Amino acid sequence: MSARTTVKSIQDLMRQDVGVDGDAQRLSQLCWMFFLKIIDDQDQQLELMQDGFTSPIPPRLQWRSWAADPEGDTGDTLMAFVNDDLFPALKELPALGKQANRARVIRSLFEDAYNYMKSGHLMRQVINKINTVDFNDLAERKHFGEVYEQLLNDLQNAGNAGEYYTPRAVTAFMVDRIDPHPGEKLFDPACGTGGFLTCAIRHMRDRYVKSVADEKALQAGLRAVEKKPLPHMLCVTNMLLHGIEDPSFVQHDNTLARPYISWEQKERVDIILANPPFGGKEEDGIESNFPAHFRTKETADLFLALFIRLLKPGGRAAIVLPDGSLFGEGVKTRLKEHLLEECNLHTIVRLPNSVFKPYASIGTNLLFFEKGSPTQDIWYYEHRVPEGQKAYSMTRPIRVEHLQDCVDWWGGASHEGRVETPQAWKVTADEVKARGYNLDIKNPHTEAEDHGNPKALLAELDAAEAEAARLREQLKVILAEALAR
């Protein structure tokens, strides 16, 4: 049975359970169950490869002990074990010894996990389906990882907090342009389900990982934070599916809750890849962690201030920001001034409003900058929906090949040889300053649509309204004659 078929059959079983309501609960339920199977498969492999390795999960709670036997506990017995023994123990799992990090990952995940299923018989059927997947088989794990990412895409739900999960084509483009290498510190401070991380892992393995040392350097350089329980759980499981041995670097926390000045020099990073939540507001008091001139409740603005601080000299970033951040005033102006003084904002890729549809219809931009020298020139590139297509949608989303024209124009790592085209133009930092740091600069090569002479348009409107009034009166006469008969 293929991974996709397995997952679909599990979802169908969960739909029969009265306790599981909606896609988010189904994915959460599936996540903690797969997590235990994956970590147990990984533990068994590590027991063979490493002398003295011992799983931090007590033997009686390991997947192999209570779930692996297809004829094992079911019904009320299984539910009692899961609810009264497994969950309480894993929520309090002690983080001791050599596997303290591993124990912390398990405990952190189960602190916010919940067993929604009510039927032990259906749960046994789900467990038996999960047991058909061997996560120590690299090909099988890779295939399942792709299916899992599709599940995450299906879950995309902006809610009311501005959490727009980034389309995979966009994350792949941003990672490709930033070009991370093993050994560099890469940070996503609002990582969601781990889209940028998985893209970066794939990028480095495909291009630069040639030895065990390279792989260790890759894994040692990853950093991430996610404050919401479900995305954090999904991200940790995503990391295990992508062969990350110790996903404890994915912290369950709010990056913005830490005082701005407490980020030390030793914590600076080489790369930031992020789509910070925008449109949302931080809770009262969070803004007081930032210098007075950067204080705001707008999440995206606080993150931008932090990004500039966290980059090492020579560090590079690719981030998603809404149009409002480009033209906004007040704190936004001060942030943009700070960005242009501290970093070389060399490229802004303008995306059409439909890229994030149906979860949001908002203009977004990809900002690429490097820390250490002030901005001299900013290149803009306007990405357009493919010819013959009015907009991106769920059925016709943005794809990697749609961004190839921008890749061809880019000019490599040094951005050399860029030229103005109908979609690309250059603006100097002085011009931006003269505009009050308004970065919302439209494509000068696009002719403004001719809407006609205002006086002529008003005359046409008056004539149309007069004709409508005449037709209404005519209709009244016809109706009156019909009623009189």
N, C-alpha and C positions, 0 to 999 in steps of 0.2 A: 504493500500500500504506500503511495507517495505521501510526502510530508503534507502537501496541500490537502489531500483526501483525508489524512489522519486528523488534521486540525478541523476540517469541516465536520467530520463525524463527531468530534468532541463537542463542537459548538451545538450541533443538533441534539446531542444528549443533554447538554446543559439547558437548552431551551425547554426541555421536559421537566426540569426541576423547578418547583414553585418558589424556591428561595433565591434564584438567580434572575435578576430583573435588568435587562438592557445590556448593550454591548460592552459598556465600561465594566460592569460587574463580571460579565463572562470573561473578559480579558484579564481582569484582576485575579479571578479564580484560576484561570488557565496558567497565569504567570507564576503564582507561588507553587503550583503543582509541578510545572515544568522546571522551575528553579531547583526544587529538591531532587528531581531526577537528574538534572544536568550536574549539580554539585556532587551527587553521589557517584555518577559515572566518572567525573573528574577525580574524586577522592580515590576511587579504586585504581585509576591509572597512576596517580601520584604514589600510592602505596607500593606499586610495582617499580616505579622509577626512582623513588627517593628512599634511602635507608632511614628507618625510624619515623617515617611520616605517619601521623595518626589524625584521622578526621576529628574536627572539633565537635561534631554531632555525636552524642552518645549512641552506642551500637543499636539499642532498641528503637531509636528514633530515625535511624538511617533508612532511606528509601528501600534499600535491598532487604531490610528486615521486615517491614510491614506492608510494602506495596508490590514487591517484585513477583510474588507468588500469585498467579492468576486465580487460584482457588483460595486465596487468603481471606481475611476478615471482610465482611460485607454488612449491609443493613445497619441496625442500631449499634452493633458492636464496633463497626468501623467509625461511625459518626462519633461515638463516645470517645474513642481513642483520639481522633483528630481534634475534637473540640476541648476535651478535658485533659489531655496528656500532651499531644504533639505541640499545639499552639502555645499553651502556657510555658512549656519548657523552652521552646525556641525563642520566645519573647524575652526570656531571662537568661539566655545562654551566656555563661561566663567567658570573657575574652582573656584567656590565660595562655602562657607558654608560647611555643614557636608558631602556633596557628592562631594567635590572637587576632590578627587582621581578618583572617577568614571567618572567625567566630563573630567578629563585629559586623561583617557584611551580612551574615545570616540573621543575626539579632536585629540589625537595623531594618532589614527587609520585612521581618515578621512583626516588628513593632506596629506597623501600619497595615499588615495583611489581615484578611478576614475570610473565614470560610462561609460562603454564601449558600452552599448546597445543603439541602435538607434530607435528601434521599441517599442513604448509604449504598443502596443497590445501584443507583445511577453513578455514584462516585466510584464504585468498584469497576463499572464498565469504562468510565473515563480513565482510570488508572491503568487498566489493561490496554487501552489504546495508546497511552503515553509510553508504555513499556515496549511498544513496537519500534520506538526510535532509539538508535544507539548513538549517543552523543560523543562517543570516542571514535566513531567513524568520521573522518574529516569531510568526506564527500557528503555524507548524510547530514552532518551538522551544518555544513555550508548551505545545503538546500533548505534545511529547516530554518536557518537564519534568514534566508530570503523570504520564506513564507511568513516568518515572524515580523519582518519589516513591513510586509504588505498589510498585516493585521494592524500594525501601528499606524500606517497610512489611513486605513479604513476608520480608525478611531478618531482621526483629526476632528477636533471640536474646539472652536475658539471660546465657547462659553461667553462670559462677559468680562473676562480678565485680560484680553488681548493676547492669548496664547495661540498664536498661529504657527503650527508646526511647518517647518520649512520644506517645500517640495524637494524630493531627492535630487532632481536635476539641478536645482539651485545650489544645494549643499555640495554636490559633486563639482560644479563649476568653481565655487569659492575655494574648495580644498585644492583643486587642480592649479588655480592661479597662485595660491599661497605656497604650495609645494612643500609640505612638511617633510622633515627627514628624521630618521631614528636618532635619538639623543637630544633632540630639541624638546623643550618643555612646551606643551600645547594645552591650553586652558579654554574650557567652555563654562562660564560661570552661571549659565541658566540653561542646562543641557537638555532638558526635556527627556525624551526617550533615547537620546544618544545618537541622533542622526549625523551630526558633524563628526563625532568620535568614530563611528563605524566607517564613514567615508574616508577619514584620515588614516585609519588602520588599513583599509583596503589599498589606499593610494601608496602608502609606504611599503606594504608587503609586495605589491605588484612591481614596484620600481627599485627599492633600495634594500630590502631585507634579503641578505645572501648567507647569513650565518646565524647560529644560536645567539651570539653576542649582539647582532643587529636586532633580533627579536626582543631580547631583554632590554636593550636601549629604548626600543619603541614603547614597550609596556611601561618602563620606568618614567617615561616623559609625560604620560597622560595625567591630566587634572580636570576635575569636573565637580559642579555643585548643582543640585536640584532641590528646590524647597517643597514641592508638592509630593505627597506620598505615592500616588499611583504612577506618575512618570518616573519617579526615582526607582520604584520597584521594576518597572519595565526596562529602564536603562541598565540596571545591574544585571538583569537576566540577558539583555542584549549583549552586554560585554562578555558574559560567559559563553554565549553562542558564538561570539567572534574570537574564541580561544584566548581570552584574557584570564590568566591564572589567578590574579588578585585584583578584583574590581573594587577594593576598598577605597580607591582614589575617588570614586563617585560618592561625594558627601551628601548627606540628607540635611540640608541647611539652607539659609537665605544668605547669599553672598553679600547683599546690601546691608544686612544687620550688623556687619562688622565695621568698626570705625575706619574711615578712609585712611587716617594717618597710621593705623596699626599694621598696614601692609608693608613689610620690611623689604630691604634691598634684596635679600636672599630669596624672597618669594616672587621676584620678577620672572616673567615668562617670555619665551621667544615668539610664541604665536597665540593669538586669540581668534577663535572662530565662534561666532555667536549670532543668534537671532534673539536679542533681549526682548522680553515681553513689552509691548507698547500698547498704549491706550488704557493700561491699568494704572491704579494708584497704589502706592505703598502705604502700609499702616502708619498711624500717627507715631512720630518719634524717629522713624527710620532716617528721615532727611537730616536729623541732627547729627548723624554720624559723618556728615560731609561738611566741608568748609562753607561758611556763610554764603559766599557768592555763587555756590553751586546747589544750594538747597532748594528742593522742589519735591513734590510727591509723584511726579511723572517718572515712572520706572525706567523708561528708555534713556532719559537724560542722566539719571543717577548712574546707570550702567556705563554710559559713554564717558563720564568723568572718571570712573574707576578703570575702564580700559586703558585710558591714556596713562594713568599712574602705574598700572601693572606691567606694561610692556618694558622689556629691557631696552637699552640703547641699541638700535638696529633691529629691534623686534618688529614684527609685522602683524597686521590684523585685517580680517575681512568680516564685516558685520552688516546686518540688515537694519535699516532705519526707515520709518515712514516719512512721507513728504513733509509732515508737520515739523519734524526735527530740522528740516532743511530751511524752511522759511520762518520758523517761530522766532519770537523776540524774547527779551528779558533774560532769564537763565539760559535759554537756548542760544542766544547771541553770545553770551560770555563763554559758553562751552565751545562753540564753533571757533571763536577767537583763540581759545586755549588750544584747541585741536590744531589749528593752522600754525600756531607758534611752536608747539612741541613736536609736531609730526609732519611728515610729508604726505598730505592727502593727495595721492597721485591720480586716483581714478574713482569716478562715481558712475556706476551702471544703473540707469533708470529703467525700472520694470513697469510694464503695463498693469493697470488696476486689477486685471483678472487673474494674475499669477496665483494668488492665494484663494481664489474662488473655489467652492462656495462659502468658505469659512470667513472671508472678509473681502470687501470690495474697496481696497484702499491702495493708493499709490505707494510703492515701496522702492527702496534704493539699496544697492550694495556699495558700501564704502570700503575702499582699500587704502590703508595708510601704513607708514613706517615711522617708528619713533627715532628721534635724534636730530633731525634737521627740519627747519621751518618749510612750509609749503611755498613753492615758487609758482607752479602752474598746476591746474587741475584739469584732467581730461574727463570729458563726459562721453558716455556711450549710451545711446537710446536703443534698448532692445524692443523689437516690434513683434507683434503676433504674426505667425507665418501667413503668407499670402493665401487668400481663399478661406481664411478662418477669421471670424469676427472677434473672438475672445477665447481665452483658455477656460476650461471647464473641468468638471469631474471626469467626464468621458473623453475629453480631449485636453489633457493637462500639458504643461510645459515639459519638454523632453531635453535630454542632454544635447542632442544634435541641433536643437533650436538655438543654442548659445555658441555654436561653432564659429559663426561669423565674427563674434566678439573675440574668441580665442585667436582666430586668424589675424585680427587687427592688433591684438594686444602688444606684440613686440617682445615676447619672451620675458625673462626675469628682470632685465634692465629697462624694459618698456621702450626699447629703441625702435626708430623707424615709424613711429606713429604719424599718421596723416589725417587731416580733416576729411570726412566723408559726409554723405547725407545723414549718417547716423552718429557721427563723432565730431566733437568740437572741443576747443581748448579755451580756458579762461585763466587769467593771471590772478595771483593772490591779491594784488593791488585792486583789481576790478571787484573782487569779492568784498574787500574792505570798504570800498567806495559804496557798495550796495548795503552797508550795514551788516555784513556777514550773512547775507541771504544767499544760500546755496541753491535755491530753487530756480535754476537757470534753464529756461526752455531751449529747445533745439533751434538755433538761428537759421538752419537750412530748411526748416519747415515753413512753408508759406501759411500765413494766417488765413483761415477760411473766410471767404468773402460772403458776408451775410447781407450785403446790399446797403443802399442808402437808407438811413433811419427815417427820413421824411417819407420816402416812397413806401417803406414798410408800414408806417403808420397809416398812410392813405389806403393801402391794400387791406389792412386790418379793419379800418372803418367801413370799407366797402363790403367786406365779408360779414361784418356784424349787421349791416343794413340788409343784406340779402337774407341772413338768417332770420331777422325780424319779419321780413316780408313773407317768408315761407311759413313762419309760425302763424301769422294772421291768416294766410291762405288755408292752412290746416284747420284753424278754428272754424272758418266758414264752412268747410267741407263736413266737419263733425257736426256742426249745428244743423245743417241740412239733412244729414243722415238721421239724427235724433228726432227731427220734426216729422219724419215720414211715418 
